C-alpha cells in the first residue's frame, strides 16, 4: 500500500507477523500546481510523521535489491 503512495518500493523489515488494519490520515506527497499548491498538506502531517507518532514505525530511505519486471518486447495481438 505504501509503495503506491510513495512512488517507490517499501520493504517490510519490522519482523511483525500477521495482518494489521489501521486508519491513518496524512498529507499526500505529490507535486501540485495551480492556486491550491500552497495549501496542499498544510493541515496534515506527512506519512513519515504519522507512522512514527501513531504506530512507532519509521520509514527510512535505503538501498536494497528488489524484484522488478522488465518487458523486452511487445506487439499488438492478431485479429483472429
Residue pairs with C-beta under 8 A, 6 or more apart in sequence:
2 10
2 47
2 59
3 9
3 10
5 28
5 29
5 47
6 29
6 47
6 59
9 66
10 59
11 64
11 66
14 57
22 54
22 55
24 47
24 50
24 51
24 54
24 55
25 44
25 50
26 44
26 45
26 46
26 47
26 49
26 50
27 40
27 41
27 43
27 44
27 45
27 46
27 47
28 40
28 41
29 41
29 46
29 47
30 40
32 40
45 53
47 59
48 58
48 59
51 57
51 58
51 59
52 58
52 59
